[in-house]
Amino acid sequence: MNILYEVLFEMKLQGPSGDLVYAALLGSGLACSDIVEESGKSQRKISIFFQQAVAARRLLKTFKAFGLKGVNIKMRVHRRTDWETRWKEDWKPFALTQKIHVIPLFLKNAKCPRGKTPFYLDTTAAFGTGLHETTRFSAQLIEQLQGCFQTFLDVGTGSGILAGVARISGARYVEAFDIDAGAVKVARKNLEVNGLPCDVLKACDVQKYHGKHRFDLVVANLITHDLVAFQGKIISCVQPGGHLIISGISLKNMPLVRKHYNALVGLKCLKVLKGKEWSAFLFQRGS
């Protein structure tokens, strides 16, 4: 196929519309890896790409029928070669943390700054510029905990980059899973390219995950609804004295997350990171 069909949702940066669209897309059967986000100074964009026009038109019709206030929905057609060229032009190496520098895989020969560790990321399945704010926050918190953990669990691994950051930061045992089998395939490739082994990497639903051990550090970069719905399961994976990072929380949903997680006995909030529209929390489980 030489044509890609994009269904584009445009809305104000602040406000509930973006989160409603994101949750509705997941509810329609799409995976997190199918949803592409881009935020400017005042506008938030969410895109879904299809190889067949009929699938794009079906999604467009469904969401227009919802009558979402403040959301502009339209379909755009791209030549695949133009799409890939634009992606490569927009995507540049960048600092993910103080120690880790992300380099797109197609730029593998690009020079990495002195003193930085490169992480080569496959971008062929993505569209946009840079990693999500919540991924950056999670990576930074993992790096700051270097020396405090030996075992690591990545709940909703996506590209696998957080599992890679954990391994670079000293984890001796790493598990990761994602509900989307396609994301697991991409994660496995990214980790293999970087020579960062993952002891367990599989497609799995949070509710159906049954680990053999509890972990020194658990990261869950999920939407707020899932963080609240699965909080018991997520926390049960953290060993006493261990740490938990939760991310994927819009600023407007911070009070809801605080209410559910701060109320739990034995869980202490150590740090909160806030950006333009997203946040992340660092907790420690009591010993």
Secondary structure, DSSP 8 states (H G I E B T S, - for coil): --EEEEEEEEEESSSSHHHHHHHHHHHTT--GGGEEEEE-SSEEEEEEEESSHHHHHHHHHHHHHHT-TT-EEEEEEEEHHHHHHHHHHH---EESSSSEEEEEGGGTTS---TT-EEEEE--TT--SSS--HHHHHHHHHHHHTTTS-SEEEEES-TTSHHHHHHHHTT-SEEEEEES-HHHHHHHHHHHHHTT---SEEEE--GGG---SS-EEEEEEE--HHHHHHTHHHHHHTEEEEEEEEEEEEEGGGHHHHHHHHHTSTTEEEEEEEE-SSEEEEEEEE--
